[in-house]
Amino acid sequence: MTIQVFSQEQVRALRTARFSERAHAVQTGLPTERVRIKFFTGAFNAFFRRNECLFNVYAGDDDSTLIGTYYQNALTDFLE
């Protein structure tokens, strides 16, 4: 599994993404449409043994629609 590498400026500019097929296989009920993302922090992912970005993921435009916080590998198709 490869992972996109983002600079700090790029990661903060990302606004939307989709959940990956792997994320859908692991957790049922995730939205299939594009979701709003907001960079949260960087952290070590012990499962994949690498540093990754963590994103807060939202179903809608306001912060009350928070789905959860996910590692970068759970998301794909990033857009600014």
MODELLER restraints for C-alpha pairs under 7 A, 6 or more apart:
rsr = mdl.restraints
at = mdl.atoms
rsr.add(forms.Gaussian(group=physical.xy_distance, feature=features.Distance(at['CA:3:A'], at['CA:73:A']), mean=6.78, stdev=0.5))
rsr.add(forms.Gaussian(group=physical.xy_distance, feature=features.Distance(at['CA:11:A'], at['CA:39:A']), mean=6.61, stdev=0.5))
rsr.add(forms.Gaussian(group=physical.xy_distance, feature=features.Distance(at['CA:12:A'], at['CA:39:A']), mean=5.90, stdev=0.5))
rsr.add(forms.Gaussian(group=physical.xy_distance, feature=features.Distance(at['CA:13:A'], at['CA:80:A']), mean=5.61, stdev=0.5))
rsr.add(forms.Gaussian(group=physical.xy_distance, feature=features.Distance(at['CA:14:A'], at['CA:78:A']), mean=6.60, stdev=0.5))
rsr.add(forms.Gaussian(group=physical.xy_distance, feature=features.Distance(at['CA:14:A'], at['CA:79:A']), mean=5.65, stdev=0.5))
rsr.add(forms.Gaussian(group=physical.xy_distance, feature=features.Distance(at['CA:14:A'], at['CA:80:A']), mean=4.27, stdev=0.5))
rsr.add(forms.Gaussian(group=physical.xy_distance, feature=features.Distance(at['CA:15:A'], at['CA:36:A']), mean=5.78, stdev=0.5))
rsr.add(forms.Gaussian(group=physical.xy_distance, feature=features.Distance(at['CA:15:A'], at['CA:37:A']), mean=5.30, stdev=0.5))
rsr.add(forms.Gaussian(group=physical.xy_distance, feature=features.Distance(at['CA:15:A'], at['CA:38:A']), mean=6.48, stdev=0.5))
rsr.add(forms.Gaussian(group=physical.xy_distance, feature=features.Distance(at['CA:15:A'], at['CA:79:A']), mean=6.00, stdev=0.5))
rsr.add(forms.Gaussian(group=physical.xy_distance, feature=features.Distance(at['CA:15:A'], at['CA:80:A']), mean=4.91, stdev=0.5))
rsr.add(forms.Gaussian(group=physical.xy_distance, feature=features.Distance(at['CA:16:A'], at['CA:34:A']), mean=6.38, stdev=0.5))
rsr.add(forms.Gaussian(group=physical.xy_distance, feature=features.Distance(at['CA:16:A'], at['CA:35:A']), mean=5.49, stdev=0.5))
rsr.add(forms.Gaussian(group=physical.xy_distance, feature=features.Distance(at['CA:16:A'], at['CA:36:A']), mean=4.47, stdev=0.5))
rsr.add(forms.Gaussian(group=physical.xy_distance, feature=features.Distance(at['CA:16:A'], at['CA:37:A']), mean=5.26, stdev=0.5))
rsr.add(forms.Gaussian(group=physical.xy_distance, feature=features.Distance(at['CA:16:A'], at['CA:78:A']), mean=5.84, stdev=0.5))
rsr.add(forms.Gaussian(group=physical.xy_distance, feature=features.Distance(at['CA:16:A'], at['CA:79:A']), mean=5.29, stdev=0.5))
rsr.add(forms.Gaussian(group=physical.xy_distance, feature=features.Distance(at['CA:16:A'], at['CA:80:A']), mean=6.63, stdev=0.5))
rsr.add(forms.Gaussian(group=physical.xy_distance, feature=features.Distance(at['CA:17:A'], at['CA:34:A']), mean=5.50, stdev=0.5))
rsr.add(forms.Gaussian(group=physical.xy_distance, feature=features.Distance(at['CA:17:A'], at['CA:35:A']), mean=5.58, stdev=0.5))
rsr.add(forms.Gaussian(group=physical.xy_distance, feature=features.Distance(at['CA:17:A'], at['CA:36:A']), mean=6.63, stdev=0.5))
rsr.add(forms.Gaussian(group=physical.xy_distance, feature=features.Distance(at['CA:17:A'], at['CA:37:A']), mean=6.75, stdev=0.5))
rsr.add(forms.Gaussian(group=physical.xy_distance, feature=features.Distance(at['CA:17:A'], at['CA:75:A']), mean=6.27, stdev=0.5))
rsr.add(forms.Gaussian(group=physical.xy_distance, feature=features.Distance(at['CA:17:A'], at['CA:76:A']), mean=5.81, stdev=0.5))
rsr.add(forms.Gaussian(group=physical.xy_distance, feature=features.Distance(at['CA:17:A'], at['CA:77:A']), mean=5.28, stdev=0.5))
rsr.add(forms.Gaussian(group=physical.xy_distance, feature=features.Distance(at['CA:17:A'], at['CA:78:A']), mean=4.41, stdev=0.5))
rsr.add(forms.Gaussian(group=physical.xy_distance, feature=features.Distance(at['CA:17:A'], at['CA:79:A']), mean=6.22, stdev=0.5))
rsr.add(forms.Gaussian(group=physical.xy_distance, feature=features.Distance(at['CA:18:A'], at['CA:32:A']), mean=6.97, stdev=0.5))
rsr.add(forms.Gaussian(group=physical.xy_distance, feature=features.Distance(at['CA:18:A'], at['CA:33:A']), mean=6.49, stdev=0.5))
rsr.add(forms.Gaussian(group=physical.xy_distance, feature=features.Distance(at['CA:18:A'], at['CA:34:A']), mean=4.81, stdev=0.5))
rsr.add(forms.Gaussian(group=physical.xy_distance, feature=features.Distance(at['CA:18:A'], at['CA:35:A']), mean=5.99, stdev=0.5))
rsr.add(forms.Gaussian(group=physical.xy_distance, feature=features.Distance(at['CA:18:A'], at['CA:75:A']), mean=5.57, stdev=0.5))
rsr.add(forms.Gaussian(group=physical.xy_distance, feature=features.Distance(at['CA:18:A'], at['CA:76:A']), mean=5.30, stdev=0.5))
rsr.add(forms.Gaussian(group=physical.xy_distance, feature=features.Distance(at['CA:18:A'], at['CA:77:A']), mean=5.89, stdev=0.5))
rsr.add(forms.Gaussian(group=physical.xy_distance, feature=features.Distance(at['CA:19:A'], at['CA:32:A']), mean=6.90, stdev=0.5))
rsr.add(forms.Gaussian(group=physical.xy_distance, feature=features.Distance(at['CA:19:A'], at['CA:74:A']), mean=5.84, stdev=0.5))
rsr.add(forms.Gaussian(group=physical.xy_distance, feature=features.Distance(at['CA:19:A'], at['CA:75:A']), mean=4.44, stdev=0.5))
rsr.add(forms.Gaussian(group=physical.xy_distance, feature=features.Distance(at['CA:19:A'], at['CA:76:A']), mean=5.97, stdev=0.5))
rsr.add(forms.Gaussian(group=physical.xy_distance, feature=features.Distance(at['CA:20:A'], at['CA:74:A']), mean=5.47, stdev=0.5))
rsr.add(forms.Gaussian(group=physical.xy_distance, feature=features.Distance(at['CA:20:A'], at['CA:75:A']), mean=5.07, stdev=0.5))
rsr.add(forms.Gaussian(group=physical.xy_distance, feature=features.Distance(at['CA:20:A'], at['CA:76:A']), mean=5.48, stdev=0.5))
rsr.add(forms.Gaussian(group=physical.xy_distance, feature=features.Distance(at['CA:22:A'], at['CA:74:A']), mean=7.00, stdev=0.5))
rsr.add(forms.Gaussian(group=physical.xy_distance, feature=features.Distance(at['CA:23:A'], at['CA:74:A']), mean=5.19, stdev=0.5))
rsr.add(forms.Gaussian(group=physical.xy_distance, feature=features.Distance(at['CA:24:A'], at['CA:30:A']), mean=6.31, stdev=0.5))
rsr.add(forms.Gaussian(group=physical.xy_distance, feature=features.Distance(at['CA:35:A'], at['CA:57:A']), mean=6.66, stdev=0.5))
rsr.add(forms.Gaussian(group=physical.xy_distance, feature=features.Distance(at['CA:35:A'], at['CA:58:A']), mean=5.95, stdev=0.5))
rsr.add(forms.Gaussian(group=physical.xy_distance, feature=features.Distance(at['CA:35:A'], at['CA:59:A']), mean=5.41, stdev=0.5))
rsr.add(forms.Gaussian(group=physical.xy_distance, feature=features.Distance(at['CA:36:A'], at['CA:57:A']), mean=5.86, stdev=0.5))
rsr.add(forms.Gaussian(group=physical.xy_distance, feature=features.Distance(at['CA:36:A'], at['CA:58:A']), mean=5.07, stdev=0.5))
rsr.add(forms.Gaussian(group=physical.xy_distance, feature=features.Distance(at['CA:36:A'], at['CA:59:A']), mean=6.40, stdev=0.5))
rsr.add(forms.Gaussian(group=physical.xy_distance, feature=features.Distance(at['CA:36:A'], at['CA:60:A']), mean=6.70, stdev=0.5))
rsr.add(forms.Gaussian(group=physical.xy_distance, feature=features.Distance(at['CA:37:A'], at['CA:55:A']), mean=6.05, stdev=0.5))
rsr.add(forms.Gaussian(group=physical.xy_distance, feature=features.Distance(at['CA:37:A'], at['CA:56:A']), mean=5.69, stdev=0.5))
rsr.add(forms.Gaussian(group=physical.xy_distance, feature=features.Distance(at['CA:37:A'], at['CA:57:A']), mean=4.65, stdev=0.5))
rsr.add(forms.Gaussian(group=physical.xy_distance, feature=features.Distance(at['CA:37:A'], at['CA:58:A']), mean=6.21, stdev=0.5))
rsr.add(forms.Gaussian(group=physical.xy_distance, feature=features.Distance(at['CA:38:A'], at['CA:55:A']), mean=5.44, stdev=0.5))
rsr.add(forms.Gaussian(group=physical.xy_distance, feature=features.Distance(at['CA:38:A'], at['CA:56:A']), mean=5.26, stdev=0.5))
rsr.add(forms.Gaussian(group=physical.xy_distance, feature=features.Distance(at['CA:38:A'], at['CA:57:A']), mean=6.65, stdev=0.5))
rsr.add(forms.Gaussian(group=physical.xy_distance, feature=features.Distance(at['CA:39:A'], at['CA:54:A']), mean=6.31, stdev=0.5))
rsr.add(forms.Gaussian(group=physical.xy_distance, feature=features.Distance(at['CA:39:A'], at['CA:55:A']), mean=4.57, stdev=0.5))
rsr.add(forms.Gaussian(group=physical.xy_distance, feature=features.Distance(at['CA:39:A'], at['CA:56:A']), mean=6.40, stdev=0.5))
rsr.add(forms.Gaussian(group=physical.xy_distance, feature=features.Distance(at['CA:40:A'], at['CA:54:A']), mean=5.44, stdev=0.5))
rsr.add(forms.Gaussian(group=physical.xy_distance, feature=features.Distance(at['CA:40:A'], at['CA:55:A']), mean=5.01, stdev=0.5))
rsr.add(forms.Gaussian(group=physical.xy_distance, feature=features.Distance(at['CA:40:A'], at['CA:56:A']), mean=6.03, stdev=0.5))
rsr.add(forms.Gaussian(group=physical.xy_distance, feature=features.Distance(at['CA:41:A'], at['CA:53:A']), mean=5.96, stdev=0.5))
rsr.add(forms.Gaussian(group=physical.xy_distance, feature=features.Distance(at['CA:41:A'], at['CA:54:A']), mean=5.29, stdev=0.5))
rsr.add(forms.Gaussian(group=physical.xy_distance, feature=features.Distance(at['CA:42:A'], at['CA:51:A']), mean=6.82, stdev=0.5))
rsr.add(forms.Gaussian(group=physical.xy_distance, feature=features.Distance(at['CA:42:A'], at['CA:52:A']), mean=5.63, stdev=0.5))
rsr.add(forms.Gaussian(group=physical.xy_distance, feature=features.Distance(at['CA:42:A'], at['CA:53:A']), mean=4.37, stdev=0.5))
rsr.add(forms.Gaussian(group=physical.xy_distance, feature=features.Distance(at['CA:42:A'], at['CA:54:A']), mean=5.66, stdev=0.5))
rsr.add(forms.Gaussian(group=physical.xy_distance, feature=features.Distance(at['CA:43:A'], at['CA:51:A']), mean=5.51, stdev=0.5))
rsr.add(forms.Gaussian(group=physical.xy_distance, feature=features.Distance(at['CA:43:A'], at['CA:52:A']), mean=5.62, stdev=0.5))
rsr.add(forms.Gaussian(group=physical.xy_distance, feature=features.Distance(at['CA:43:A'], at['CA:53:A']), mean=6.32, stdev=0.5))
rsr.add(forms.Gaussian(group=physical.xy_distance, feature=features.Distance(at['CA:43:A'], at['CA:54:A']), mean=6.80, stdev=0.5))
rsr.add(forms.Gaussian(group=physical.xy_distance, feature=features.Distance(at['CA:44:A'], at['CA:50:A']), mean=5.62, stdev=0.5))
rsr.add(forms.Gaussian(group=physical.xy_distance, feature=features.Distance(at['CA:44:A'], at['CA:51:A']), mean=4.23, stdev=0.5))
rsr.add(forms.Gaussian(group=physical.xy_distance, feature=features.Distance(at['CA:44:A'], at['CA:52:A']), mean=6.17, stdev=0.5))
rsr.add(forms.Gaussian(group=physical.xy_distance, feature=features.Distance(at['CA:45:A'], at['CA:51:A']), mean=5.84, stdev=0.5))
rsr.add(forms.Gaussian(group=physical.xy_distance, feature=features.Distance(at['CA:45:A'], at['CA:52:A']), mean=6.47, stdev=0.5))
rsr.add(forms.Gaussian(group=physical.xy_distance, feature=features.Distance(at['CA:52:A'], at['CA:71:A']), mean=6.48, stdev=0.5))
rsr.add(forms.Gaussian(group=physical.xy_distance, feature=features.Distance(at['CA:52:A'], at['CA:72:A']), mean=6.09, stdev=0.5))
rsr.add(forms.Gaussian(group=physical.xy_distance, feature=features.Distance(at['CA:53:A'], at['CA:71:A']), mean=5.95, stdev=0.5))
rsr.add(forms.Gaussian(group=physical.xy_distance, feature=features.Distance(at['CA:53:A'], at['CA:72:A']), mean=5.35, stdev=0.5))
rsr.add(forms.Gaussian(group=physical.xy_distance, feature=features.Distance(at['CA:54:A'], at['CA:69:A']), mean=6.57, stdev=0.5))
rsr.add(forms.Gaussian(group=physical.xy_distance, feature=features.Distance(at['CA:54:A'], at['CA:70:A']), mean=5.57, stdev=0.5))
rsr.add(forms.Gaussian(group=physical.xy_distance, feature=features.Distance(at['CA:54:A'], at['CA:71:A']), mean=4.55, stdev=0.5))
rsr.add(forms.Gaussian(group=physical.xy_distance, feature=features.Distance(at['CA:54:A'], at['CA:72:A']), mean=5.88, stdev=0.5))
rsr.add(forms.Gaussian(group=physical.xy_distance, feature=features.Distance(at['CA:55:A'], at['CA:69:A']), mean=5.49, stdev=0.5))
rsr.add(forms.Gaussian(group=physical.xy_distance, feature=features.Distance(at['CA:55:A'], at['CA:70:A']), mean=5.44, stdev=0.5))
rsr.add(forms.Gaussian(group=physical.xy_distance, feature=features.Distance(at['CA:55:A'], at['CA:71:A']), mean=6.36, stdev=0.5))
rsr.add(forms.Gaussian(group=physical.xy_distance, feature=features.Distance(at['CA:55:A'], at['CA:72:A']), mean=6.85, stdev=0.5))
rsr.add(forms.Gaussian(group=physical.xy_distance, feature=features.Distance(at['CA:56:A'], at['CA:68:A']), mean=5.89, stdev=0.5))
rsr.add(forms.Gaussian(group=physical.xy_distance, feature=features.Distance(at['CA:56:A'], at['CA:69:A']), mean=4.38, stdev=0.5))
rsr.add(forms.Gaussian(group=physical.xy_distance, feature=features.Distance(at['CA:56:A'], at['CA:70:A']), mean=6.52, stdev=0.5))
rsr.add(forms.Gaussian(group=physical.xy_distance, feature=features.Distance(at['CA:57:A'], at['CA:66:A']), mean=5.89, stdev=0.5))
rsr.add(forms.Gaussian(group=physical.xy_distance, feature=features.Distance(at['CA:57:A'], at['CA:67:A']), mean=5.55, stdev=0.5))
rsr.add(forms.Gaussian(group=physical.xy_distance, feature=features.Distance(at['CA:57:A'], at['CA:68:A']), mean=5.59, stdev=0.5))
rsr.add(forms.Gaussian(group=physical.xy_distance, feature=features.Distance(at['CA:57:A'], at['CA:69:A']), mean=5.98, stdev=0.5))
rsr.add(forms.Gaussian(group=physical.xy_distance, feature=features.Distance(at['CA:58:A'], at['CA:65:A']), mean=5.23, stdev=0.5))
rsr.add(forms.Gaussian(group=physical.xy_distance, feature=features.Distance(at['CA:58:A'], at['CA:66:A']), mean=4.30, stdev=0.5))
rsr.add(forms.Gaussian(group=physical.xy_distance, feature=features.Distance(at['CA:58:A'], at['CA:67:A']), mean=5.30, stdev=0.5))
rsr.add(forms.Gaussian(group=physical.xy_distance, feature=features.Distance(at['CA:59:A'], at['CA:65:A']), mean=5.34, stdev=0.5))
rsr.add(forms.Gaussian(group=physical.xy_distance, feature=features.Distance(at['CA:59:A'], at['CA:66:A']), mean=6.45, stdev=0.5))
rsr.add(forms.Gaussian(group=physical.xy_distance, feature=features.Distance(at['CA:59:A'], at['CA:67:A']), mean=6.42, stdev=0.5))
